Amino acid sequence: MMTNLFSVFDPSTTILNLSLNWLSTFLGLLLIPFSFWLLPNRFQIIWNNILLTLHKEFKTLLGPSGHNGSTLMFISLFSLIMFNNFLGLFPYIFTSTSHLTLTLSLAFPLWLSFMLYGWINHTQHMFAHLVPQGTPPVLMPFMVCIETISNVIRPGTLAVRLTANMIAGHLLLTLLGNTGPMTSNYIILSLILMTQIALLVLESAVAIIQSYVFAVLSTLYSSEVN
């Protein structure tokens, strides 16, 4: 029984003080053996084409100053988030990306590593970034404060954006799902069912878009420090 609307996001299944719901995050490891097949199946060919397209796009965003192989990190990030977003659409599977515990754990180390790399290796460039080109001298102190704040809140905005989008759609689906059993009118019940199917399609699109946005923004933050 739900105590409140957000209890569906509560990792409550525990054995030996370990929350087993978080194990759904690692179910993607079961798909790795596909890549070791001698003859790849259709799923593997489609997935390879998607990864190749992402690699080209991330390579363009990173520019010529990007290190070789750096796109692999962002492609892996995209794959992890998208897989967990889709898992949350299945019944009785915990949505790990709807928790700040996971999203902040992904965003904060990335942002911190970019900042440390930039300030240690390109200090002058990072100072120049605090004042956008063409800023009047009078506004320069204010722009430094604004740019500093915008840099500091980046991991928070990355994490909250993903979490909020996952929670919003799942809450709507939960509300409609709880309304259905209490409805005796078949017309209203069919309308609720059609709305849920439409929301499910929308959530599938959101699952892809949000993982793509997270990976692209991380790539852009990385390109700024080079």
C-alpha positions as CSV (number, residue, x, y, z in Angstrom):
1,M,0.0,0.0,0.0
2,M,1.3,3.4,-0.9
3,T,1.8,5.9,1.9
4,N,2.3,8.8,-0.6
5,L,2.7,9.3,-4.3
6,F,6.5,9.2,-4.1
7,S,6.6,5.8,-2.3
8,V,6.7,4.1,-5.7
9,F,10.3,5.5,-6.0
10,D,11.3,4.3,-2.6
11,P,14.0,1.5,-2.7
12,S,12.3,-0.6,0.0
13,T,13.3,-4.2,-0.9
14,T,16.1,-5.1,1.4
15,I,17.9,-8.3,2.4
16,L,20.8,-8.1,4.9
17,N,20.5,-4.3,4.9
18,L,21.2,-4.2,1.1
19,S,18.7,-2.6,-1.2
20,L,18.2,-5.1,-3.9
21,N,16.3,-2.7,-6.1
22,W,19.6,-1.0,-7.1
23,L,20.7,-4.3,-8.7
24,S,18.4,-3.4,-11.7
25,T,21.1,-0.8,-12.6
26,F,23.5,-3.6,-13.5
27,L,21.1,-5.7,-15.6
28,G,22.6,-4.1,-18.7
29,L,25.7,-6.3,-18.1
30,L,23.7,-9.3,-19.3
31,L,23.6,-7.7,-22.8
32,I,27.4,-7.5,-23.0
33,P,27.9,-11.1,-24.3
34,F,26.1,-10.1,-27.5
35,S,29.1,-8.2,-28.6
36,F,31.3,-11.3,-28.5
37,W,29.2,-13.2,-31.0
38,L,31.1,-14.2,-34.2
39,L,28.2,-13.2,-36.4
40,P,26.3,-10.2,-34.8
41,N,22.5,-10.3,-34.8
42,R,20.2,-7.5,-35.9
43,F,20.1,-5.9,-32.5
44,Q,23.8,-5.7,-32.3
45,I,24.1,-4.2,-35.8
46,I,21.4,-1.5,-35.0
47,W,23.1,-0.7,-31.7
48,N,26.6,-0.4,-33.3
49,N,25.1,2.1,-35.9
50,I,23.6,4.1,-33.0
51,L,27.0,4.1,-31.2
52,L,28.8,5.1,-34.4
53,T,26.5,8.0,-34.9
54,L,26.9,9.2,-31.3
55,H,30.7,8.8,-31.6
56,K,30.8,11.1,-34.7
57,E,28.6,13.7,-33.0
58,F,30.5,13.7,-29.7
59,K,33.8,13.9,-31.7
60,T,32.4,17.0,-33.4
61,L,31.4,18.6,-30.1
62,L,34.8,17.9,-28.5
63,G,36.6,19.4,-31.5
64,P,40.2,18.8,-32.6
65,S,41.5,19.4,-29.0
66,G,39.6,16.4,-27.7
67,H,41.6,13.4,-26.6
68,N,41.4,10.1,-28.5
69,G,38.9,7.7,-27.0
70,S,37.2,10.4,-24.8
71,T,33.9,9.8,-26.7
72,L,33.8,6.3,-25.2
73,M,33.2,7.7,-21.8
74,F,30.2,9.7,-23.0
75,I,28.8,6.9,-25.1
76,S,28.9,4.6,-22.0
77,L,27.2,7.3,-20.0
78,F,24.4,7.6,-22.6
79,S,24.0,3.8,-22.7
80,L,23.8,3.4,-18.9
81,I,21.2,6.2,-18.5
82,M,19.0,5.2,-21.4
83,F,19.0,1.5,-20.3
84,N,17.9,2.4,-16.8
85,N,15.3,4.9,-18.1
86,F,13.7,2.2,-20.2
87,L,13.9,-0.4,-17.3
88,G,11.7,2.0,-15.2
89,L,8.9,1.6,-17.8
90,F,8.5,-2.1,-17.0
91,P,6.2,-3.1,-14.1
92,Y,7.8,-3.9,-10.7
93,I,11.3,-2.7,-11.8
94,F,13.0,0.1,-9.8
95,T,13.9,3.3,-11.7
96,S,17.3,4.1,-10.4
97,T,17.6,7.2,-12.6
98,S,14.7,8.8,-10.7
99,H,16.9,9.2,-7.7
100,L,19.5,12.0,-7.1
101,T,21.7,9.3,-5.5
102,L,22.5,7.9,-8.9
103,T,22.2,11.0,-11.1
104,L,24.3,13.2,-8.8
105,S,26.9,10.4,-8.5
106,L,27.2,10.5,-12.3
107,A,27.2,14.3,-12.7
108,F,29.4,15.5,-9.8
109,P,32.5,13.4,-10.5
110,L,32.4,14.3,-14.2
111,W,32.1,18.0,-13.4
112,L,34.7,17.9,-10.7
113,S,37.2,16.1,-13.0
114,F,36.6,18.6,-15.8
115,M,37.1,21.6,-13.4
116,L,40.3,20.2,-11.9
117,Y,41.7,19.4,-15.3
118,G,40.8,22.8,-16.7
119,W,42.1,24.8,-13.7
120,I,45.3,22.9,-13.4
121,N,46.3,22.6,-17.1
122,H,44.5,25.7,-18.7
123,T,44.3,28.2,-15.8
124,Q,44.4,31.3,-18.0
125,H,41.8,29.9,-20.4
126,M,39.5,29.1,-17.4
127,F,39.9,32.7,-16.1
128,A,39.1,34.1,-19.5
129,H,35.9,31.9,-19.6
130,L,34.5,33.8,-16.6
131,V,34.2,37.0,-18.7
132,P,32.3,36.5,-22.0
133,Q,33.7,38.3,-25.0
134,G,32.4,41.8,-25.5
135,T,31.4,42.3,-21.9
136,P,31.5,46.1,-20.9
137,P,34.2,46.8,-18.2
138,V,31.5,47.9,-15.7
139,L,29.7,44.6,-15.8
140,M,32.8,42.4,-15.6
141,P,32.7,41.8,-11.8
142,F,29.0,40.9,-12.0
143,M,29.7,38.6,-15.0
144,V,32.5,36.8,-13.0
145,C,30.0,36.1,-10.2
146,I,27.3,34.9,-12.5
147,E,29.6,32.7,-14.5
148,T,31.1,31.2,-11.3
149,I,27.6,30.4,-9.9
150,S,26.5,28.9,-13.3
151,N,29.6,26.7,-13.3
152,V,29.1,25.6,-9.7
153,I,25.4,24.6,-10.1
154,R,26.1,22.5,-13.3
155,P,26.2,19.1,-11.7
156,G,23.0,19.9,-9.7
157,T,21.2,21.0,-12.9
158,L,22.3,17.9,-14.7
159,A,21.2,15.6,-11.9
160,V,17.9,17.3,-11.2
161,R,16.9,17.6,-14.8
162,L,17.2,13.8,-15.3
163,T,15.5,13.0,-12.0
164,A,12.6,15.4,-12.4
165,N,11.8,14.2,-15.9
166,M,11.8,10.6,-14.8
167,I,9.7,11.2,-11.7
168,A,7.1,13.4,-13.6
169,G,6.1,10.8,-16.2
170,H,6.1,7.9,-13.7
171,L,3.9,9.9,-11.3
172,L,1.3,10.5,-14.1
173,L,1.3,6.8,-15.0
174,T,1.0,5.9,-11.3
175,L,-1.9,8.3,-10.8
176,L,-3.8,7.0,-13.8
177,G,-3.1,3.4,-12.8
178,N,-4.5,3.9,-9.4
179,T,-7.6,5.6,-10.8
180,G,-8.5,2.7,-13.1
181,P,-9.6,0.0,-10.6
182,M,-11.9,2.5,-8.9
183,T,-13.7,3.4,-12.1
184,S,-16.8,1.4,-13.1
185,N,-17.6,3.3,-16.3
186,Y,-16.1,1.5,-19.3
187,I,-15.9,4.6,-21.4
188,I,-13.8,6.4,-18.8
189,L,-11.7,3.2,-18.3
190,S,-11.0,3.0,-22.0
191,L,-10.0,6.7,-22.0
192,I,-7.6,6.1,-19.1
193,L,-6.1,3.1,-20.9
194,M,-5.5,5.1,-24.1
195,T,-4.0,8.0,-22.1
196,Q,-1.7,5.6,-20.4
197,I,-0.5,4.1,-23.7
198,A,0.1,7.6,-25.0
199,L,2.0,8.5,-21.9
200,L,4.0,5.3,-22.2
201,V,5.1,6.2,-25.7
202,L,5.9,9.7,-24.5
203,E,8.0,8.3,-21.6
204,S,9.9,6.1,-24.1
205,A,10.8,9.2,-26.1
206,V,11.8,11.0,-22.8
207,A,14.0,8.0,-21.8
208,I,16.1,8.5,-25.0
209,I,16.0,12.3,-25.0
210,Q,17.1,12.7,-21.4
211,S,20.0,10.3,-21.7
212,Y,21.1,12.1,-24.9
213,V,20.8,15.5,-23.2
214,F,22.8,14.3,-20.2
215,A,25.6,12.9,-22.4
216,V,25.7,15.9,-24.8
217,L,25.8,18.5,-21.9
218,S,28.6,16.5,-20.3
219,T,30.5,16.5,-23.6
220,L,30.0,20.3,-23.9
221,Y,31.3,20.8,-20.4
222,S,34.3,18.7,-21.3
223,S,35.0,20.7,-24.5
224,E,35.0,24.0,-22.6
225,V,38.0,23.1,-20.5
226,N,40.2,22.4,-23.5
